[in-house]
């Protein structure tokens, strides 16, 4: 491909659950994949609504690669500006388990299709 990345299909079980009003939690375990030099992956996504217009969510993904286990962390706070339009502030970081995580700040607007 033009960007030197290969397509990856991951296979494994997922589990979804709500732990209360305005909550959504998703667990994923992908022990199998089609990509070259890829690894087993486990992820948790958590989202919680507050005060009708405020939402906190976070994504944590851990990749099991012998010698260089990595994780990705993405916390986000969003505020509903108008119906289906949200302003968000988040941090994104990916590191090996031995490195100190530094989050890169990201802000923007997102439009929800649902």
C-alpha positions in Angstrom: 0.0 0.0 0.0 1.0 3.6 -0.4 1.6 4.2 3.4 3.5 0.9 3.9 0.7 -0.4 6.3 -0.9 -3.8 5.9 -4.6 -4.5 6.4 -5.4 -6.4 9.6 -8.5 -8.4 10.4 -8.8 -9.3 14.1 -10.9 -12.2 15.4 -12.1 -12.9 18.9 -14.9 -12.4 21.5 -16.4 -9.1 22.6 -18.6 -8.4 25.6 -20.9 -5.3 26.0 -22.7 -4.2 29.1 -24.3 -1.2 30.6 -23.5 -0.6 34.3 -26.2 2.0 34.8 -28.0 4.9 33.1 -25.8 6.6 30.4 -23.1 3.9 30.7 -21.6 1.8 27.9 -18.8 -0.7 28.4 -17.1 -2.9 25.8 -14.4 -5.5 26.3 -12.6 -7.0 23.3 -10.1 -9.9 23.2 -8.5 -10.6 19.8 -6.1 -13.6 20.0 -6.2 -14.1 16.2 -5.4 -11.7 13.3 -4.5 -11.7 9.6 -1.7 -9.1 9.6 2.0 -9.7 9.4 3.9 -9.0 12.6 0.8 -8.3 14.6 0.0 -9.5 18.1 -2.9 -10.5 20.4 -4.8 -7.5 21.5 -7.1 -6.8 24.5 -9.2 -3.6 24.8 -11.7 -1.9 27.1 -13.9 1.0 26.1 -15.9 2.9 28.8 -18.4 5.7 28.3 -20.5 7.6 30.9 -22.9 10.4 30.4 -23.2 13.2 33.0 -25.6 16.1 33.4 -27.4 15.4 30.1 -24.8 17.1 27.9 -21.4 16.0 29.3 -19.7 12.7 28.5 -16.5 11.0 29.6 -15.0 8.1 27.7 -11.8 6.2 27.6 -10.2 3.6 25.5 -7.3 1.4 26.7 -5.8 -1.2 24.3 -2.9 -3.5 25.2 -0.9 -5.3 22.5 1.0 -8.5 23.5 4.1 -8.5 21.4 7.1 -10.5 22.8 9.7 -8.1 24.0 7.8 -4.9 23.1 4.3 -5.0 24.7 2.5 -1.7 23.8 -0.5 0.1 25.0 -2.7 2.8 23.7 -4.7 5.2 25.9 -7.3 7.7 24.9 -9.4 9.6 27.5 -12.0 12.0 26.2 -14.4 14.6 27.6 -17.1 15.9 25.3 -19.9 18.5 25.6 -23.0 18.5 23.6 -23.2 21.9 21.8 -26.4 21.0 19.8 -28.2 17.8 19.1 -25.6 15.4 17.6 -22.8 18.0 17.6 -20.2 17.7 20.3 -17.0 19.6 21.3 -14.3 17.3 22.7 -11.0 17.4 24.4 -8.9 14.2 24.5 -5.4 12.9 24.9 -3.8 10.2 22.8 -0.8 8.1 23.7 0.9 4.9 22.6 4.0 3.5 24.4 5.7 0.4 25.4 5.0 -0.9 28.9 8.4 0.4 30.1 8.0 4.0 28.8 6.3 6.8 30.5 3.0 7.7 28.7 2.8 11.2 27.3 -0.6 12.2 26.0 -0.9 14.3 22.9 -3.8 16.8 23.3 -6.5 16.8 20.6 -9.6 19.1 20.5 -12.4 19.4 17.9 -16.0 19.0 17.0 -17.7 15.7 16.1 -21.0 15.0 14.5 -22.9 12.0 15.7 -24.8 10.0 13.1 -27.2 8.4 15.5 
